[in-house]
Amino acid sequence: MRLRRGRLALPQAGERAQAEPSEPRFRTRTALRGRGRGGAGRGGRSRRPPAQAGPWPRAGGRASRWPSSATTWWRGPSTVSPASRRRTSGGCRCRPRSASGRRRPAGGSERREGAGGAGGRAVPAPANSTRRGMESPTRRTASGHIPAPLRVAAAQTCFFGERAFDTTTCSRKRAFQIAKSFLPILEWLPNYRVKEWLISDIISGISTGLVATLQGLAYALLVAVPVGFGLYSAFFPILIYFFLGTSRHISVGPFPVVSLMVGSVVLSMAPDENFLIEGSNATGTNVTGALIDTESRDAQRVLIASTLTFLVGILQVIFGVLQIGFIVRYLADPLVGGFTTAAAFQVLVSQLNIVLNISTKSYNGVLSIIYTLVETFEKIGTTNIADLVAGLLTIFVCMVVKEINDRFKHKIPIPIPIEVIVTIVATGISYAADLEKKYNAGIVRSIPRGFLPPEPPNVSLFSQMIAASFSIAIVAYAIAVSVGKVYATKYDYAIDGNQEFIAFGFSNIFSGAFSCFVATTALSRTAVQESTGGKTQVAGIISAGIVLISIVALGKLLEPLQKSVLAAVVIANLKGMFMQVFDVPRLWRQNKVDAMIWVFTCIASIILGLDLGLLAGLLFGLLTVVLRVQFPSWGGFGNIPGTDIYKKVKDYKNVIEPEGVKILKFSSPIFYANIDGLKSSLKSTVGFDAVKVYNKRLKALRKIQKLIKKGKLKATKNGIISEPGINNEAFETDEEPEDNQDPQVPTKEVEIQVDWNSELPVKVNIPKVPIHSLILDFGAVTFLDIVAVRSIKTIIKEFERIDVRVYFASYQDNLISQLERGAFFDDTVRKDIFFLTVHDAVLYIRNQMTYSDNQDPIFEKISLMQESKEPIEFTEPSQPDDELDVQEEAMRRLAS
C-alpha cells in the first residue's frame, strides 16, 4: 500500500476485498460521487465488493488482502464512457487509470494481461518510488496487513485531502467568476477586437471628449460652482466606470437634471445671504448692492457639492450590495417623462438670468420657479445686449445643426460637433472684441489649471442632505440604466442593474474626493459616442483623455468665453426633453391613467421642486395601481356554442350562458381592499342579494306557519292551500318593514322544502332565484389574504342557504395552499368544488342536474296547481342543536 499526495490508493476494478466487520468503513470522494447513474463513472450507482478478497501486492511482492476500511464501494467493470471516466478521475486522483479505465495499484503496479480476474498477479512498484515526505509503503504488520489506525488515517487523508484539492480548484474558478462580476472589464477587454474596434473608439472618444468638455463647463453653472469643477466632473467618473460598468456605450458625466437637483441643494445650504460682508475686501455684489465674499461662497458650495456626491455614491453602493436595483421599476416611463420635462423647464428658467446677464436671488423649494420668473421679468430692463445676442445665436445655430444631424444621420458619417465649433468661435470673438471691458459681458474669467488635491467630505453635513441625496441617487441611476438598456438592446448584450448601482456608486465616491458633483449619463453625449462609432468604454476612456488635456493645457484658452454661450449650449441640449410634451396626446389615446401620471408628475415637479415633485409623482403612480387593483374588471361569462371557450357576455353576441348557471370572472388579487368589490360584482352578476333572499324566505316561512296555526292555511299531502273566502294576510309589500324578532313564532324553517320559484298559495314578496349554481373563475386571482379567505367562505355559506352551489375554476396552484393555511376547508366546504377549467365545472353541474332530475323527490311543495283537501298532520319541528354562526346571525339581524 502506498500513500501519494495524501490520497489512499484504491483497489483495481477486478480486485476483491476482505470484509472486516470490526473496523469502520469510509466512503471516498469518488465513491460519494458514484450515485444516480449506471456504470462506475461519476454519478453511477456503486456496488459493495464481493465477499472474497483478491490478491494485492505486499512489501515482498506477494499479494495481501485489501483492508475493508478503504474499500467501501465496488467500482465494477469498466462500462462507462471515456468522458465519464475523465470526470470520475477528476475526483479522487489516488491512482492513474489503465487503458481499460480501471485504476492501477498504488506505486505504479499493474496487472499483467492474461492474469485475469481476482487471481492475477501484480507487478510491484520499485522500492524507491515513494514520494518525498509520504509514509513508507512497507509499514505493515507481521501478516502483511496495514494496521487499522493507519488505514483509518489513510482513508481520512484520501477523503479530506481530495476534498481540499477539489475545493481549491472550484474556489479558483469561483473567485474568477466573482472577480468578473465585480470587474466587468475582465469579461469584455480580453475579447476586444483591436483591428475592428480601436479606430472607431478613438474617433468616437475624441468627438465625445470635446462635447463632454463643453457640457462640463456648462453644467457647472447649474450646480452653482465655478465652471472649472465641471471639467473635473467630466473626467474622474469615467475612470472608475471603465472598470466597473456593464454598459459599453453610455458616456458617464454630468447631466442637466441631476446637476440642477444638486444645485438646488447647494443653493439652499449656501445662499448668497450667508456670505455678505462689509468693507472693501469683497469680490462681488448681489442685486441689492451688498458685498459678497465670492471666494468663500464658491469654496463652501464646492465642498457641499462634493460632500453630496460622496453621500450619493455611498447610497448607490449600498443599494447595489443589497441587490435592490428593482427599485427603479417603480419609476414608470410616464413618470420619468413628466419628471424630465419639468426638469428641463426648471433648467431653462435657471439659465435665463445667465443668458440675460441679470442678477437674481437664489430661490429654492416650493414655487421657487415662480419667484425666479417674477424677479427675472422685473429686472429684464438690465439685460446685457451682448450676452443676449450671443446666447440667442448659440441656441439657434445649435438647434438647427442638431436637426440637420438627426435628419441626415445616415448620410453624415460623424455628427457635426456644433457645440465645439460655436464655443471656439464665441471664444475668439469675445477675446478679439474684448467684450468684457467694452460691453460688460459676463465671461468665465478663470479656469484652474491642473488638479486639486483630494479632500475628505464634510460628514457633519450628511444629516442635512440625506433626503435629497436619496432622490438624486435614484434619479441618476434610473437615467443611466434607462439609456444603457436602449443601447444594450440595440447591440444585443445585457446590463446588470445592481452592478450599475455599484459602478456609479464607486464613481461618485471617487469623484467626491476630487471636488466633483454627481455623475450619471447625458442623452446627447451618449448619442454622440454611439453615432460616431463607439464600440466599448475604450471610447469613454479616450474622451476622458481629451478632458484631461483641456484641464491641463487648454483651460486658459477658454477664459474669455461668455457664460451666456455656455448657458445657451445647455438650453439647446434640452430640445429632446421638451419634445416629450407631444407624448401626452398619444398616451391619452392609449392609456388615460398613464397620461394622468405624466401630467401630474410634470406639474408637481414644476411647482413643488424636483425632489418633492418626484416623490409626489411616485406616490400618485402607486395610488393609481392601488385603485386599479381595488376596482378591477369583472363580468359574467358565457359559452361559445360548440366549444369549451367562455367569453364575457357583454362583449360577444353569440355567447350563451349555461341554463341555471352564472359564471363570474374577477380579474385581480382578492384582499381586504377589494373584497367589497367582489361582493358587489356577485350581486350584479346573479341579480339578487343572497342575504336578503334568505331573510325574505325565513320571514315568509314564519308567516305561513302562523297562518297554519290560525287555520287560515291548511297543510295537505300535496301542499298547503288557503281556505276559500279568507283574505291573504300573508301579503307584504316592499315598503313594509321586516320583523325578524317575533317571540311567538320560531325562527327556524319548517320541515317542508319549498319551491321558491313557483307560485305560492299566499302572495308573499320573495325575490326569485333563477340559478342553481355559481362558478367563480379565479384564473386572474394571484393571491388571497386572510380577509378574502374568510369572506369567500361566508359567501359560499350564504349561497348554500338558498340552494345555490358555488364552484371554483381555473384557480392558481398557490391558492389552494393559501386557502388551507386560512382554515378554508371543512366538512361543508371541500376541495371537490374546485375544477381546472370553467368547462369542467359546467359539465359536472350538467351531470349532477341530470342525475337529480331522474330521482323521485321526497318532499312536499307549496303549489296552487293541486287543491286536495285531505288534511295531513303538520308538526312543528324541534330546534336543531347547531345554530347559525356569528356572521350569519349578524347578517340576518342587519337584513331584518
Secondary structure as UniProt FT lines:
FT   STRAND          3..4
FT   TURN            5..6
FT   STRAND          7..8
FT   TURN            13..14
FT   TURN            21..22
FT   HELIX           29..33
FT   TURN            42..43
FT   TURN            59..60
FT   HELIX           68..70
FT   HELIX           82..89
FT   TURN            90..91
FT   TURN            99..100
FT   HELIX           106..108
FT   TURN            113..114
FT   HELIX           117..119
FT   TURN            127..128
FT   TURN            132..133
FT   TURN            137..138
FT   TURN            142..143
FT   HELIX           148..182
FT   HELIX           185..188
FT   TURN            190..191
FT   HELIX           194..223
FT   HELIX           228..244
FT   STRAND          252..253
FT   HELIX           256..269
FT   HELIX           272..275
FT   STRAND          276..277
FT   STRAND          284..285
FT   TURN            287..288
FT   STRAND          291..292
FT   HELIX           294..321
FT   TURN            322..323
FT   HELIX           325..330
FT   HELIX           333..356
FT   TURN            366..367
FT   HELIX           368..378
FT   HELIX           380..382
FT   HELIX           385..407
FT   TURN            408..411
FT   HELIX           418..433
FT   HELIX           435..439
FT   HELIX           459..461
FT   HELIX           462..490
FT   TURN            491..492
FT   HELIX           497..512
FT   TURN            513..515
FT   STRAND          520..521
FT   HELIX           523..531
FT   TURN            532..533
FT   HELIX           538..549
FT   HELIX           550..554
FT   HELIX           556..558
FT   TURN            559..560
FT   HELIX           563..572
FT   TURN            573..574
FT   HELIX           575..578
FT   HELIX           579..582
FT   HELIX           583..590
FT   HELIX           592..608
FT   HELIX           610..630
FT   STRAND          634..639
FT   TURN            641..642
FT   STRAND          646..648
FT   TURN            649..651
FT   TURN            659..660
FT   STRAND          661..666
FT   TURN            672..674
FT   HELIX           675..686
FT   HELIX           690..710
FT   STRAND          713..716
FT   TURN            717..718
FT   STRAND          719..722
FT   TURN            724..725
FT   TURN            729..730
FT   TURN            734..735
FT   TURN            743..744
FT   TURN            756..757
FT   STRAND          773..777
FT   TURN            779..780
FT   HELIX           786..801
FT   TURN            802..803
FT   STRAND          805..809
FT   HELIX           813..821
FT   TURN            822..823
FT   HELIX           831..833
FT   STRAND          834..835
FT   HELIX           838..853
FT   HELIX           886..895
//
